[in-house]
């Protein structure tokens, strides 16, 4: 049995959609055995799939091939996570830095905030007319 790498990556839920897996392979974010390949490249048991997320490289060894997408609980039957613990720490550090990048309320006002501003300014205008 042979299987395309873009299908395999989608089947084992490493990406949300097949088109996203194809796009990531074309951009070089997903590699097969440390080399850039086309989405149609055939994958075999024992190959290593590497995925670059933000600044970390996650690696998975192909354990078995499959013919359809599987549930999240069954993914462990088809691949082995061989990611270096340092890469996982690097990813967690990056995520933590992104979460404190901007405090709540320092960016663009939300729709609720804009509605509150409008009602506040209408209230001010009503007071000004009453004083005249």
C-alpha positions in Angstrom: 0.0 0.0 0.0 1.3 3.5 -0.9 0.0 6.8 0.3 0.7 10.4 -0.6 2.4 12.5 2.1 -0.3 15.3 2.0 -3.0 12.7 2.6 -1.1 11.0 5.4 -0.5 14.3 7.3 -4.2 15.1 7.1 -5.3 11.5 7.9 -3.3 11.5 11.2 -4.5 14.9 12.1 -1.2 16.8 11.9 -3.1 19.5 9.9 -6.8 20.5 9.9 -7.4 20.2 6.2 -5.8 18.4 3.3 -5.4 21.7 1.4 -3.5 23.1 4.4 -1.2 20.1 4.4 -0.5 20.5 0.7 0.2 24.2 1.2 2.6 23.5 4.1 4.5 20.9 2.1 4.8 23.3 -0.9 6.2 26.0 1.4 8.7 23.6 3.0 7.2 23.5 6.4 6.6 19.8 6.2 9.5 17.6 5.2 10.0 13.9 4.6 13.3 12.4 6.0 14.7 16.0 6.4 14.2 16.8 2.7 11.7 19.0 1.0 9.3 17.0 -1.2 6.2 17.5 -3.3 2.7 16.8 -1.9 2.4 13.8 -4.2 5.5 12.0 -2.7 4.8 8.5 -1.6 5.3 7.8 2.1 6.5 4.4 3.5 6.6 2.8 7.0 9.6 4.0 8.9 9.8 7.4 7.2 10.2 10.5 9.4 7.8 13.5 8.9 9.0 16.8 10.2 6.7 19.8 10.7 7.9 23.3 11.5 5.5 25.2 13.8 6.5 28.7 14.7 10.2 28.2 15.6 10.1 24.5 16.6 10.5 21.3 14.6 8.2 18.4 15.5 9.2 15.0 14.2 7.0 11.9 13.8 8.0 8.4 12.6 5.5 6.6 10.4 4.3 3.5 12.2 1.7 2.3 9.7 -0.2 3.5 6.7 -4.0 4.0 6.6 -6.7 4.4 4.0 -8.9 7.1 5.7 -8.8 9.8 8.3 -8.9 8.5 11.9 -10.1 9.8 15.2 -7.8 11.5 17.5 -7.6 8.6 19.9 -6.4 6.3 17.1 -3.6 8.5 15.8 -1.1 6.8 18.1 -1.5 3.6 16.2 -0.2 5.2 13.0 2.7 7.4 14.1 5.3 7.8 16.8 6.2 11.2 18.2 10.0 11.4 18.2 10.2 15.2 18.8 13.2 16.4 20.8 12.2 17.7 24.3 14.2 20.9 23.6 12.0 21.6 20.6 8.9 21.2 22.7 10.3 23.6 25.3 11.1 26.1 22.5 7.6 25.9 21.2 6.1 26.4 24.7 8.4 29.4 25.3 7.3 30.9 22.1 3.6 30.4 22.9 4.1 32.0 26.4 5.8 35.0 24.9 3.0 35.5 22.4 0.3 35.3 25.1 1.8 38.2 27.0 2.6 40.2 23.9 -0.4 42.5 24.4 -2.5 43.1 27.5 -6.3 43.0 27.2 -7.7 46.4 26.2 -4.5 47.8 24.6 -5.5 47.0 21.1 -8.4 47.9 18.9 -11.7 48.4 20.7 -14.1 45.5 20.4 -17.7 45.9 19.1 -19.0 46.0 22.7 -16.5 48.7 23.6 -17.5 50.8 20.6 -21.2 50.4 21.5 -20.4 51.6 25.1 -18.5 54.6 23.7 -21.5 55.6 21.5 -24.0 55.3 24.4 -21.7 57.3 26.7 -21.3 60.1 24.1 -25.0 60.2 23.5 -25.5 60.6 27.2 -23.1 63.5 27.2 -24.8 65.2 24.3 -28.2 64.9 26.1 -26.7 66.6 29.2 -25.3 69.5 27.1 -28.7 70.1 25.5 -30.4 70.1 28.9 -28.1 72.8 30.2 -29.0 75.2 27.3 
